[in-house]
Amino acid sequence: MLKIKNLSFAYGSIQTLNSVDMEMETGKVTCILGRNGVGKTTLLKNIMGILKPSSKSVIQIDDVELTTMAPHLRAKMGLGYVPQGRQIFPRITVEENLKVALQARRDRSRVIPDFVYDLFPVLREMGGRMGGDLSGGQQQQLAIARALCGDPEILVLDEPTEGIQPNIIQQIGEILRQLVEERGMTVVLVEQYLDFVKEFGHNFYVLNRGRVVAEGETSELSDDIISQHLSV
């Protein structure tokens, strides 16, 4: 289980996160919701160690504290990250993109796992193509596959459906469901697409002005919560 306690973060004098408490249950999809600019991406970057929270903040996997741990060590602890905008390497091949993530594996394997290609067969077909030559949907698949190559126990994704065609969105959702149900993976998902959240998520937290203002099971995402905190 991924636990966040009293997580606060500021960009200079601008307080972005205020005493955030969350628990991401093992083997479930936890969705982080909120309007633009409320701190969702900042939260994920704190989880991954890209940003450093205030001194009283605590980030844990089970009983192991990660709060001061460097990003590459968090990857070795089982955290995989799919950043917003995909951020694949455009000038190396698909296969090379995938091999980059193998450095995070605890078993030190340098072989791309077969299950990754089973989930994303298009990447096997395009292994020799440059990452920048792929479509947006294919790049998103590559970004998720790259994270999975590191053998994570917890997969952290920042708006994976953004700018993606509907058939790929559905495919991504089914893959997340498969990872949870068949591999017991924990998924932390920042997502704006509410239908996707309701179909594939288990639990949710809503952020507003850097604070958790609502939480529960996705079946409890009421019209009142949506209108108060999520509607544009």
C-alpha beads as a LAMMPS data file, in Angstrom:
LAMMPS data file: protein, C-alpha beads

232 atoms
231 bonds

1 atom types
1 bond types

-500.0 500.0 xlo xhi
-500.0 500.0 ylo yhi
-500.0 500.0 zlo zhi

Masses

1 110.0

Atoms # bond

1 1 1 0.000 0.000 0.000
2 1 1 1.164 3.513 -0.830
3 1 1 0.559 5.931 2.046
4 1 1 0.823 9.720 2.049
5 1 1 0.660 11.588 5.341
6 1 1 0.642 15.336 5.929
7 1 1 2.123 16.002 2.485
8 1 1 2.720 19.687 1.862
9 1 1 4.618 21.406 -0.917
10 1 1 5.195 24.998 -2.018
11 1 1 6.679 26.600 -5.106
12 1 1 8.409 29.445 -3.293
13 1 1 5.668 31.387 -1.521
14 1 1 2.864 29.588 -3.385
15 1 1 1.477 26.730 -1.307
16 1 1 0.404 24.016 -3.758
17 1 1 -0.313 21.064 -1.445
18 1 1 -1.605 21.400 2.119
19 1 1 -1.433 18.476 4.548
20 1 1 -2.605 15.845 2.066
21 1 1 -3.418 12.383 3.485
22 1 1 -4.103 9.483 1.121
23 1 1 -3.928 5.690 1.035
24 1 1 -3.676 3.865 -2.283
25 1 1 -4.850 0.311 -1.668
26 1 1 -2.866 -2.602 -3.049
27 1 1 -4.429 -4.142 -6.142
28 1 1 -6.783 -1.241 -6.818
29 1 1 -6.980 1.825 -9.076
30 1 1 -7.004 5.040 -7.036
31 1 1 -7.988 8.124 -9.041
32 1 1 -6.861 11.666 -8.224
33 1 1 -9.380 14.204 -9.474
34 1 1 -9.676 17.974 -9.564
35 1 1 -9.761 20.976 -11.831
36 1 1 -6.641 22.225 -13.575
37 1 1 -4.076 23.782 -11.286
38 1 1 -5.160 22.204 -7.989
39 1 1 -1.910 20.263 -7.461
40 1 1 -2.530 16.840 -9.033
41 1 1 0.685 16.678 -11.073
42 1 1 2.616 18.237 -8.200
43 1 1 1.333 15.431 -5.967
44 1 1 2.575 12.755 -8.364
45 1 1 5.979 14.438 -8.700
46 1 1 6.289 14.412 -4.916
47 1 1 5.417 10.711 -4.857
48 1 1 8.092 10.015 -7.447
49 1 1 10.749 12.172 -5.751
50 1 1 11.003 14.686 -8.582
51 1 1 9.876 17.365 -6.117
52 1 1 10.711 17.460 -2.412
53 1 1 7.865 18.055 0.073
54 1 1 8.049 19.890 3.386
55 1 1 9.959 18.293 6.233
56 1 1 6.911 16.920 8.077
57 1 1 5.570 15.065 5.034
58 1 1 5.633 11.257 4.892
59 1 1 5.477 9.002 1.809
60 1 1 5.549 5.242 2.427
61 1 1 5.218 1.934 0.633
62 1 1 3.903 -0.342 3.372
63 1 1 6.275 0.490 6.276
64 1 1 9.201 1.710 4.169
65 1 1 9.554 5.488 4.093
66 1 1 10.448 7.033 0.735
67 1 1 10.182 10.712 1.628
68 1 1 13.891 11.538 1.291
69 1 1 14.719 8.800 -1.209
70 1 1 16.077 9.743 -4.646
71 1 1 13.826 9.096 -7.696
72 1 1 15.955 6.235 -9.081
73 1 1 15.820 4.472 -5.726
74 1 1 12.044 4.857 -5.616
75 1 1 11.924 3.151 -9.000
76 1 1 13.896 0.267 -7.533
77 1 1 11.414 0.178 -4.649
78 1 1 8.666 -0.602 -7.157
79 1 1 7.326 2.758 -8.366
80 1 1 6.718 3.170 -12.102
81 1 1 5.839 6.563 -13.609
82 1 1 3.969 7.589 -16.750
83 1 1 4.278 11.395 -16.900
84 1 1 1.820 13.801 -18.408
85 1 1 2.545 14.353 -22.099
86 1 1 4.179 10.897 -22.335
87 1 1 7.790 12.190 -22.534
88 1 1 9.103 9.275 -24.540
89 1 1 12.507 9.645 -26.185
90 1 1 11.702 10.669 -29.780
91 1 1 15.138 10.085 -31.322
92 1 1 15.721 6.524 -30.218
93 1 1 13.797 3.430 -31.247
94 1 1 10.763 1.953 -29.534
95 1 1 12.871 -0.975 -28.343
96 1 1 15.538 1.361 -26.982
97 1 1 12.874 3.375 -25.146
98 1 1 11.727 0.202 -23.437
99 1 1 15.245 -0.913 -22.545
100 1 1 15.917 2.373 -20.741
101 1 1 13.471 1.329 -18.010
102 1 1 15.167 -2.018 -17.440
103 1 1 17.734 -0.180 -15.297
104 1 1 15.105 0.031 -12.548
105 1 1 14.518 -3.716 -12.304
106 1 1 15.400 -5.301 -9.010
107 1 1 16.148 -8.643 -10.660
108 1 1 18.705 -6.899 -12.930
109 1 1 17.171 -8.460 -16.029
110 1 1 18.001 -6.596 -19.231
111 1 1 15.360 -8.353 -21.323
112 1 1 12.052 -6.679 -22.206
113 1 1 9.353 -8.834 -20.533
114 1 1 7.133 -10.801 -22.893
115 1 1 3.987 -9.660 -21.079
116 1 1 4.717 -6.055 -22.097
117 1 1 4.589 -7.019 -25.763
118 1 1 1.519 -9.161 -25.061
119 1 1 -0.225 -6.067 -23.685
120 1 1 1.030 -3.807 -26.481
121 1 1 1.639 -5.979 -29.585
122 1 1 1.950 -2.881 -31.786
123 1 1 5.208 -2.054 -30.003
124 1 1 6.764 -5.362 -31.016
125 1 1 5.826 -4.626 -34.628
126 1 1 7.312 -1.111 -34.402
127 1 1 10.371 -1.956 -32.321
128 1 1 12.788 -0.491 -34.843
129 1 1 10.914 2.769 -35.436
130 1 1 11.871 6.041 -33.806
131 1 1 9.702 6.989 -30.848
132 1 1 8.938 10.349 -32.409
133 1 1 7.457 8.674 -35.487
134 1 1 4.633 7.053 -33.514
135 1 1 1.135 8.494 -33.273
136 1 1 -0.009 10.071 -30.012
137 1 1 -1.882 6.944 -28.982
138 1 1 1.084 4.728 -29.802
139 1 1 3.403 7.013 -27.830
140 1 1 1.106 6.734 -24.828
141 1 1 1.192 2.968 -25.102
142 1 1 4.983 3.169 -25.288
143 1 1 5.116 5.372 -22.182
144 1 1 3.038 2.867 -20.191
145 1 1 5.003 -0.087 -21.539
146 1 1 8.278 1.648 -20.653
147 1 1 7.119 2.044 -17.043
148 1 1 6.087 -1.616 -16.904
149 1 1 9.535 -2.721 -18.077
150 1 1 10.848 -1.582 -14.703
151 1 1 8.706 -4.255 -12.997
152 1 1 6.752 -1.851 -10.766
153 1 1 4.403 -2.854 -7.996
154 1 1 2.803 0.601 -8.097
155 1 1 2.073 2.301 -11.429
156 1 1 1.616 6.097 -11.303
157 1 1 -0.005 7.706 -14.362
158 1 1 -0.650 11.379 -15.079
159 1 1 -3.640 11.848 -17.420
160 1 1 -2.954 8.895 -19.749
161 1 1 -6.114 9.566 -21.808
162 1 1 -5.213 13.180 -22.656
163 1 1 -5.337 13.768 -26.417
164 1 1 -5.890 10.081 -27.193
165 1 1 -8.461 8.629 -29.589
166 1 1 -11.403 6.793 -27.935
167 1 1 -10.436 3.270 -29.005
168 1 1 -6.972 3.661 -27.432
169 1 1 -8.510 5.139 -24.266
170 1 1 -10.637 2.035 -23.875
171 1 1 -7.632 -0.188 -24.550
172 1 1 -5.610 1.607 -21.875
173 1 1 -8.433 1.122 -19.389
174 1 1 -8.657 -2.587 -20.129
175 1 1 -4.880 -2.922 -19.713
176 1 1 -5.010 -1.210 -16.315
177 1 1 -7.801 -3.553 -15.273
178 1 1 -5.741 -6.524 -16.420
179 1 1 -2.677 -5.328 -14.489
180 1 1 -4.746 -5.020 -11.323
181 1 1 -6.738 -8.232 -11.634
182 1 1 -4.045 -10.542 -13.015
183 1 1 -0.848 -9.074 -11.557
184 1 1 -2.132 -7.450 -8.362
185 1 1 -0.669 -4.098 -9.323
186 1 1 -1.549 -0.897 -7.497
187 1 1 -2.455 1.974 -9.849
188 1 1 -2.465 5.685 -8.999
189 1 1 -4.161 7.675 -11.718
190 1 1 -4.613 11.398 -12.286
191 1 1 -7.520 11.656 -14.695
192 1 1 -10.030 14.244 -15.916
193 1 1 -12.194 11.869 -17.960
194 1 1 -14.939 10.925 -15.494
195 1 1 -16.432 8.095 -17.540
196 1 1 -12.996 6.460 -17.561
197 1 1 -12.690 6.910 -13.789
198 1 1 -16.110 5.388 -13.143
199 1 1 -15.466 2.415 -15.440
200 1 1 -11.929 1.505 -14.394
201 1 1 -11.291 3.156 -11.000
202 1 1 -12.005 1.744 -7.557
203 1 1 -11.363 4.679 -5.229
204 1 1 -11.021 8.427 -5.669
205 1 1 -9.686 11.553 -4.012
206 1 1 -10.669 15.056 -5.098
207 1 1 -8.154 17.878 -4.675
208 1 1 -9.136 21.540 -4.444
209 1 1 -6.643 24.289 -3.605
210 1 1 -4.123 21.674 -2.582
211 1 1 -6.364 19.888 -0.096
212 1 1 -8.395 16.687 -0.182
213 1 1 -12.039 17.804 -0.242
214 1 1 -13.750 14.493 -1.069
215 1 1 -12.888 10.803 -1.164
216 1 1 -14.535 7.416 -1.478
217 1 1 -15.293 4.635 -3.903
218 1 1 -15.830 5.683 -7.516
219 1 1 -19.412 4.430 -7.287
220 1 1 -19.937 7.282 -4.786
221 1 1 -18.888 10.016 -7.240
222 1 1 -22.102 11.993 -6.956
223 1 1 -23.414 14.791 -9.134
224 1 1 -22.945 17.098 -6.151
225 1 1 -19.216 16.322 -5.889
226 1 1 -18.819 16.714 -9.647
227 1 1 -20.621 20.056 -9.769
228 1 1 -18.794 21.470 -6.733
229 1 1 -15.238 20.375 -7.469
230 1 1 -14.898 18.973 -10.988
231 1 1 -17.118 20.891 -13.384
232 1 1 -15.419 23.591 -15.440

Bonds

1 1 1 2
2 1 2 3
3 1 3 4
4 1 4 5
5 1 5 6
6 1 6 7
7 1 7 8
8 1 8 9
9 1 9 10
10 1 10 11
11 1 11 12
12 1 12 13
13 1 13 14
14 1 14 15
15 1 15 16
16 1 16 17
17 1 17 18
18 1 18 19
19 1 19 20
20 1 20 21
21 1 21 22
22 1 22 23
23 1 23 24
24 1 24 25
25 1 25 26
26 1 26 27
27 1 27 28
28 1 28 29
29 1 29 30
30 1 30 31
31 1 31 32
32 1 32 33
33 1 33 34
34 1 34 35
35 1 35 36
36 1 36 37
37 1 37 38
38 1 38 39
39 1 39 40
40 1 40 41
41 1 41 42
42 1 42 43
43 1 43 44
44 1 44 45
45 1 45 46
46 1 46 47
47 1 47 48
48 1 48 49
49 1 49 50
50 1 50 51
51 1 51 52
52 1 52 53
53 1 53 54
54 1 54 55
55 1 55 56
56 1 56 57
57 1 57 58
58 1 58 59
59 1 59 60
60 1 60 61
61 1 61 62
62 1 62 63
63 1 63 64
64 1 64 65
65 1 65 66
66 1 66 67
67 1 67 68
68 1 68 69
69 1 69 70
70 1 70 71
71 1 71 72
72 1 72 73
73 1 73 74
74 1 74 75
75 1 75 76
76 1 76 77
77 1 77 78
78 1 78 79
79 1 79 80
80 1 80 81
81 1 81 82
82 1 82 83
83 1 83 84
84 1 84 85
85 1 85 86
86 1 86 87
87 1 87 88
88 1 88 89
89 1 89 90
90 1 90 91
91 1 91 92
92 1 92 93
93 1 93 94
94 1 94 95
95 1 95 96
96 1 96 97
97 1 97 98
98 1 98 99
99 1 99 100
100 1 100 101
101 1 101 102
102 1 102 103
103 1 103 104
104 1 104 105
105 1 105 106
106 1 106 107
107 1 107 108
108 1 108 109
109 1 109 110
110 1 110 111
111 1 111 112
112 1 112 113
113 1 113 114
114 1 114 115
115 1 115 116
116 1 116 117
117 1 117 118
118 1 118 119
119 1 119 120
120 1 120 121
121 1 121 122
122 1 122 123
123 1 123 124
124 1 124 125
125 1 125 126
126 1 126 127
127 1 127 128
128 1 128 129
129 1 129 130
130 1 130 131
131 1 131 132
132 1 132 133
133 1 133 134
134 1 134 135
135 1 135 136
136 1 136 137
137 1 137 138
138 1 138 139
139 1 139 140
140 1 140 141
141 1 141 142
142 1 142 143
143 1 143 144
144 1 144 145
145 1 145 146
146 1 146 147
147 1 147 148
148 1 148 149
149 1 149 150
150 1 150 151
151 1 151 152
152 1 152 153
153 1 153 154
154 1 154 155
155 1 155 156
156 1 156 157
157 1 157 158
158 1 158 159
159 1 159 160
160 1 160 161
161 1 161 162
162 1 162 163
163 1 163 164
164 1 164 165
165 1 165 166
166 1 166 167
167 1 167 168
168 1 168 169
169 1 169 170
170 1 170 171
171 1 171 172
172 1 172 173
173 1 173 174
174 1 174 175
175 1 175 176
176 1 176 177
177 1 177 178
178 1 178 179
179 1 179 180
180 1 180 181
181 1 181 182
182 1 182 183
183 1 183 184
184 1 184 185
185 1 185 186
186 1 186 187
187 1 187 188
188 1 188 189
189 1 189 190
190 1 190 191
191 1 191 192
192 1 192 193
193 1 193 194
194 1 194 195
195 1 195 196
196 1 196 197
197 1 197 198
198 1 198 199
199 1 199 200
200 1 200 201
201 1 201 202
202 1 202 203
203 1 203 204
204 1 204 205
205 1 205 206
206 1 206 207
207 1 207 208
208 1 208 209
209 1 209 210
210 1 210 211
211 1 211 212
212 1 212 213
213 1 213 214
214 1 214 215
215 1 215 216
216 1 216 217
217 1 217 218
218 1 218 219
219 1 219 220
220 1 220 221
221 1 221 222
222 1 222 223
223 1 223 224
224 1 224 225
225 1 225 226
226 1 226 227
227 1 227 228
228 1 228 229
229 1 229 230
230 1 230 231
231 1 231 232
